[in-house]
Structure formats: C-alpha cells, structure tokens
C-alpha cells in the first residue's frame, strides 16, 4: 500500500497551532506517511512539532464558516488544536490523519521505516538475553535449568523460546503441566532472592474446572521450589469469588487438598475494560478546567485509579514480604498470567532487588517480566484515554505498573538510578514509537515479524550516554536494602508528570531539577579537585623522602 | 502540683496507630508540664513526652478486658492511645489532665517555666530579632505617602493594634479616630504591605459598622486617603473575605460592608472564606479521616472531599494571592490576631478556637510545592512553627494583642521562638532556594485558574507522627548534607592549595619540610553510618498473621514509628521529632565520602532506626 493514496492534501499553509500554556503559532502543516509535521515560518524562532500518527488517539473536527478546526488527542495524553483555512483542506487532512493513525497492519508501522540517525554502539535486541540472566543465576544456585522446550513456540505461544524451571523437572513433565495451565503458561522462575534462596514463580491459572481436576506434575513442579519442611504462598491476583467463578469456564485455583504445602492468598486486581474506564475517567477529570477543588477530589475518587494503584502495590508488597520476611517461596498468577501477574512479580522485584532500581536493571526487568513474559502490548496499548473504541483487550496495565514504580520512586527518591522522565519515556514508547521494542504481543509474534532484523530497538537508542544522561537521577546512591513502600492513601499521589503534564507549566519543577543537578555536580567537581590535590601533595611528600 | 491526682501509673500500654499488633508496655508519668510515657525494657528506653499545652482533647473510652483506654489528641496532630489497667487510675489521670491542659492563668503556661539557659542579653536579642519598623523600612516606608502614627500609643484607639501604626500621610488623627469608631473592635484601616515599585499597598481593617444605612465621613475620608497614597491608581479594591451572605447577615447586627454609593472609587469584592466555625469543623472532619485505621483509597478521598478542607485552602489562596507574604510576625502577631482565643492556650470558649494559622501555614506549603526554589525555608520550618504556636514554650504567641503581651511582660519573662529557630536555622533551609528567584520571576503566580486542583493533602503536617506514611528518604535532607559537604570541601581545597604552594616553595628552597599529615586524615562529609531507610513492611495482608510458619518478627522494633523518645531535654528543643528526623536524614546519606567509597550494610533495613525518635514535648 502506498501512503500517498491516503494523503490527499499533503500540505496546508497558514495553519494555527494551539497548545495549553503556549501562544498560538502560525505555520505550515505537512502530512507524511508516519508523521504530522507543523513548522512555524518565523525566522527568529522557528519551531517544529513532529507527531507520530500512531500517537494519535482520537481526532475531532468542526467548522466555523470555511475555517476548519481539528482537535487531536494523543496517546501520551496531550491535546493540540489546529485551525486550518479551507474546508476541503481541513476535511482531507482530518480523514488522512484518521486513516494513517489507525493502520491495521503492523508492518506498516513507523518502526519498519525508521532509519536511525545515531551510531549504534550496542544492539538493544541483544542486550538482554535469557542466557545472560541464567548465567547470573547459575553463579548462586544450581537448582534451576534453562529449558528449550518452547524453542519453536509450540508448547506455549506466549512464552519465550527458553524459560527457567526447576532442575528436577524434565521437559516431559513440563508438557503435562502446560496442558494443565491456562494458555499453557506453566510455572516458571520469575525471581531468585539471593539473600535467602527463596523464589518467585509465575504462571496462569490451573485448569481445575468444576470437577477439581489435578495434575501431579504441576504439584511436583511447584513443590520442587520448597525447602524441606517449608511452605510457600500462592498469590492469586483475583478475589476468591472471581477465582471460584473461573472454574465454570474450565479454570480455577490450586486446592488445599492437592497443594498442602501452599497457602493461597487472594488479592483483587482489576483487569481489562475496568482499568481502561478508570484511565478515561481520570484523564477526563485532569483535563476538566472548569471545576473547583471539591469536584476534583470526587472525580479523582470516582476514577478509582489510585485504588488500582493501591491494590497492585499492596499485592506486590505482600509477595515481597512473603519472600524476604517470611522466608517462603511464592507463586503468582491470575487468570492468563499476562497482566496483573506481571505487575505483581515485577514490582516485587523492584522492592527486593537493588539491581532493578538501576537503569540497566530496570530495562532488563521490562524485557524479562513484560516483553518476554508475553504481556500483549499491541493489544493493551492499541488505544489510550481518548479513544471510543472500547475494545475488551485495551487496558493501561503497563501504565499502572509505571505509576506504581513512580510511587515507590517518590517514597525513596535516592534509591533509583533513573528519574521520572525515564518512566514517562517508557510510557510514551509503549503506546507509540519509532522503535520496534513494544510491537507485537509476545516473542512469537516478534520473531515472525522479524523485528530484530527489521526494526531498531528502543534500548539501542536509550543506552547511549547522550540519552542516558537525561534519565539519570542526580540523587541516586546505591542502596542494597529492601525498600518497603507505604500503601496508605496518604502516601499515594496522582502522577502529575503524566496526568497533568500538558495542563500545567513545568517551568518551576524543571528549575528545581536543574538546581539539584547543579548542587550535586558542583560537589563532585570539588571532590575530584580535592582528591587530585591530595595526590599531588602525597607525591611531593614521597619525592621529598627520596 | 495540686492538680495531679496520679503522678505515676505502671503497666500502661501505648498502642500503635498503624498496627494493632504492636503495643508498648511502660509507665505513665504526669508532671506539671508534661505527660511522659516511658517504655519498659532495659536497652534503649523509649520515652514519649507530650506538653500539656499541646493536648487538645482527652477521651476516656469504654473499659475493655485489657483495661481502660484513654485517647489523647494533640494540637500538633499527634494522637496517643493509652490503655490503663485500672479504671480508677484511668479516671484520675483523666481528671488530672483535664485540669492540667486547661490552665486558667497565663503563668501556668510552659514558657514561664521554660529556661533554655540564655542570659538576659541573649533573651533580649531574641526578642529584637524581628523588628516591625525594619520590615516597613525594607518596604520603603515611611515615605512621601505613608507615615508612622502614634495615635494608638497607649492603645487608646484600638487595644488589639500595636502602638505604632502605619497610615497614609493625609490621614489626620481626627480621621483615624473617627474611622475607628465606625469599625468593629475599632480596627481602622492600617497598612500591611507596601510595594515600592508601583506604590500599591495592602491595608486591612475590620468590618464597618454600617448596618443597613449608617455612614461615617471620617471612614470615607480614610479610604480616600489610602487611595491617594497611590497616585498611579484612581480606585481601590475593597476585598471582603467573607461569603457575601455572611456579610449581608451581619448588617442586621449593625455591622456589614462598605456601601459603594458612599465611598467614591472603590471596587468591592467578596472572596468567600468561611468563618472560623466552619473552618474548625472542616479541620475536625479532615483529622477524623487522617485517623481512620487502614482506610481504602475511596474512604480517604471521600473523607477529604467531604471535610471541604482543601476547598477552604483554595478559597484562602484565591484571596491571598497578593498578600501571601510570608511575614508572620507582622501580619499575624502584631496586628492582634486573637491568638489566645483561636489557639485555646487557656481555658475558654471552645467556639472561639479556629485553625486560621494552620491554614496560613498550609497555604505557604502549597506555594512551596508549586515553587520549589522560591522559599528560603523548608517544610520542617512550617511544621516546627505550627508546633510552637501551640506548645506555649515560647512567649511569642501568647495573648490576643500586643497590649496584653506588654501587660504580662512577656518579653521579660519568656523567650522568643524566633531566636530559637534562628539558632537552628541550618535545619530549616531549603537547599533549592535561589535568592535570584524573586528578581527573575517576580511575584509568584500560583496556578489558580486552570489547574487549581494542584492543592494536595499535607500528610507531612496532618499525619506528621505517622512516620511510616512519609517518603522514606528526604530530598531536602540529602541535598542539605551534600551542600554541607561541599562547604567542607571548599575549605579543604583552600587548605590543600596553601599547603601545596608551601611545599612547592620549600622544595624550591631545597628545604625539607615534613608535611603535616593530620589534616589529610580529616574525614570529610557526613556520618557514615548505615543507610537507614528505617523501613519495614506494613500490614499488607491480614492473612499473613495466621500463617503458622511466620518467623519471629525480625527486628520489628524499628518501625514503631509513633513512639518518640527523647534524650530528655538535653536539647533545648525537646520537641521536635524533626531533630531526630534530621539525624536519620543525614544518616541516610551513609556512604558520602570524598573518596566515594561507600560501604553499605548487607542487612536490610531491618536493623536501622526508625525508632528515630520523635518526641513531642
């Protein structure tokens, strides 16, 4: 398909761009296959706005006489308005944007066309391979093995080709366990807690059905992770009620009788459209400029967004507490094991493992626990808060995870190597990107699309020093401790950096950030100078003695 | 002390507000000034000190099998739950406290017995620290338009105003006195703030006694005089902070508001700040929300909304946008804000108590959140200020007016808080403060219109004693420590530079000078103790409790965040959690040393001290 067919009016002059907190600018609007480009004509202060079509969530048009106005609402929650003279031009442009922002074929997306202008130091597609992860694990324990049972994605389509499982369980047993778990997502290792050798595993729900089916191999697999005489916890991310109802559809949960060494705890983390509705309501409230303080609070409450944050964080803290404080192993699952399960396992690791609080470690976590673990990014992030599509599979699961990370970062501002901007950047790229990293729903699809060959990895771009510097937290001091966040309502806040980002000037916060960097930079400079002088004096002292 | 029926009770339990599992067993003491709870146990005996004047209410609850619960709520938002084994003891403690917390004479207040061991001169200096005349001089007053009037020199015109009042030059004594007779409690219009760049000014007064039709020529002249004191402007705004309805209702009582027909060139505006009774109830409701045991997000947000507190804060911010000048001494104390009535230091009508100063401090905090580089002081400063307004440890906030304070000889008999705060100013600095801010940015413009919902719940104040709810690492403390280290580095750099120059010189001379080593070993930087995140898990699930294999709570002692111990008045500021906050804050920085080598404890935060000790005295 030629994009040119979709672009009837590639260019319009005298277009006026309106954005909150900026003066209106007049300029030229151009449409390309993947971008909407606006450039002001002024010589003194030329300004360009590049917007990926895939970032556009919804578009509205209206006319006053022959002056058309297009309101563009983006997946990163920004809203811009374009005044376009000429009804025909405006209609053409609007319909082009509509078509180009809703292309249904993945291979037409921008990452397949994007050619990087930077030098690639490290291929991000090869930065986080399961083998490296396993090597780290092997240095502390020999109780686990890499299984290639899924190498052609034939056992579990949403799992990566290699997974880490208990050494004592062979591939044949894994086959049987896969048959007993929803979508064949058998229990695999998610995290090994070096401090006490306890582990966190994840899976999907067991297919017990109404007649209480059991699977000996499944029991054997998860029992293999327990120390003799010890018990473990199963954290079911659904309420008991929901888990019980799942039996009618062939799903279910681990029965005490068959898993006597495990204690099951039910948590209630919402899924799918409930979360999407919550996001829509929250963003609506944040964008409503008319209300007073009172209605704001009730709208915030009605959106339930912070309730979801609290529930997810609580479940993650509980998993971490079981591992670190109770010295027990943990299995986490919900229904499919691709959403709330991953929120819990990845947040628990941020609490427990200092490595996950570094930039590199966090990237690795996103790769392992989200991308390779088969979180269906393409479905979940297809639309954002402004869309009317209301598809069941759309849900801000990953954004909720990032928000939870931000909440912990806010409570431990010196314990993370990355800053808030890093999290916002990941949010943006999960929804619209020039990189192939978040395309597809699992490794199977990514491999079929040949993404590593045909697109650039986000990590290739981020992990260059000139980009990294933007995402570093100046306050970071390596902290090897477990960090326990507070989940009390008083401790949780609206993530203004995302939800009020386009509604308030950031000048004063930026200024504070800059001041922080300066204070620390100056301190480091002085340290270097003092050390150099000391060395020089010490050397002269030695010369003296000679 | 005749009021203490029960000086000591043993086997009292102090409950933890966040976790019902944890209660401390100890002994309760009542002294003339404090309630003290001393925890049993030989190592680190934890102590909780509460000043009687901080106590706002005492509630005896129904006796249970374990004893008789006593709930003590403090004005600094601390809540203490005690369980006393014998009902009779509990009753005696209750009766004693009721009396002790409601002194009938000023002399019973703590500031008359508090002695920070300063000599007379230091005490006097403390009281001179904030000089009103200097404040006005800074604004450029007196000048061609404004002057000091001594019309109130013996409080003859208005007993709640100070003796020296700034008024327009053209306002004669006759006009002032005439105007004062037409104003509630004789509080005639007087200058509050003057902007020398554009001659604009803020004056304040009480409501006029206009009733439905009364007028007063002198009062009209007074407003004219104020208008003329700004030659650039041909009208003045009269801002009435009440809701219009309240102002109208007041007319029936012979009070009311300025009639625009009688005053030339005024523009009238109502702001709609509710009265003290509404505010008191609103705060009460919000505090109830803060006290909820493990509330859900909805409980919390609903409660916050229903309290209306943030709505009131917004109303005040709306009004104060041009008077939000952080000059408490001038704006509040000297101009007869009814401290005593509003803060309930003495026994009196509970209906007169209102959290106006709390609201002012919160508004300042809300501004600090929006303008992180614009304030020289930090959040801790506001919290300590709030604490001491109620502590009665210093004489500044006693009584209702300058006149009363003079009669009581407050300056000779008590100490000034400002001196105390000034002495510890390093704790109160905002590391991000940029003095150039006011020049480059001019007046602060809070986001009133489009994003007015930026007003947030201030957990640092209202849940001040629930340390577990606050961020575990403080950016402010971290940056302050870095800045302190930077200063030390600067000094060392200078020393090293000199030494190098000397060495070079001596080498040139061929002299062998033994270099002094001692300085080199000087350890820079901050205490390198553990990275005390002071942190343990909360109760994330009730289910965990019943699990049999639960390990004995390893080092659970550390999150008994509520209990404040204190090294018994060793510091002159017995209160302030924050002193110890500060310490643990610095410790947080652990491995900051010039060599950059950090050794972190391999233990997790379990062992570190959240017992960090706050204390409320």
Interface residues (C-beta under 8 A of the other chain):
Chain A: X20 X195 X230 X231 X263 X265 X267 X289 X291 X292 X293 X294 X296 X297 X298 X300 X301 X304 X306 X307 X309 X310 X314 X315 X317 X318 X320 X321 X322 X324 X325 X326 X327 X328 X410 X411 X412 X413 X414 X415 X475 X477 X478 X479 X480 X481 X482 X483 X484 X486 X487 X488 X489 X490 X491 X492 X493 X496 X500 X503 X504 X505 X508 X509 X511 X512 X515 X516 X519 X520 X522 X523 X526 X527 X529 X530 X531 X533 X534 X536 X537 X538 X540 X541 X543 X544
Chain B: X18 X290 X294 X295 X296 X297 X298 X299 X300 X301 X302 X304 X305 X308 X310 X311 X313 X314 X370 X371 X372 X373 X374 X431 X432 X434 X447 X449 X450 X451 X452 X453 X454 X455 X456 X457 X459 X463 X466 X468 X469 X470 X471 X472 X473 X474 X475 X478 X479 X482 X483 X485 X486 X489 X490 X492 X493 X496 X497 X499 X500 X503 X504 X507 X512 X513 X515 X520 X524 X531 X533 X535 X536 X537 X538 X540 X541 X543 X544 X547 X549 X550 X551 X554 X588 X589 X590 X591 X592 X594 X595 X596 X598 X600 X601 X602 X603 X604 X605
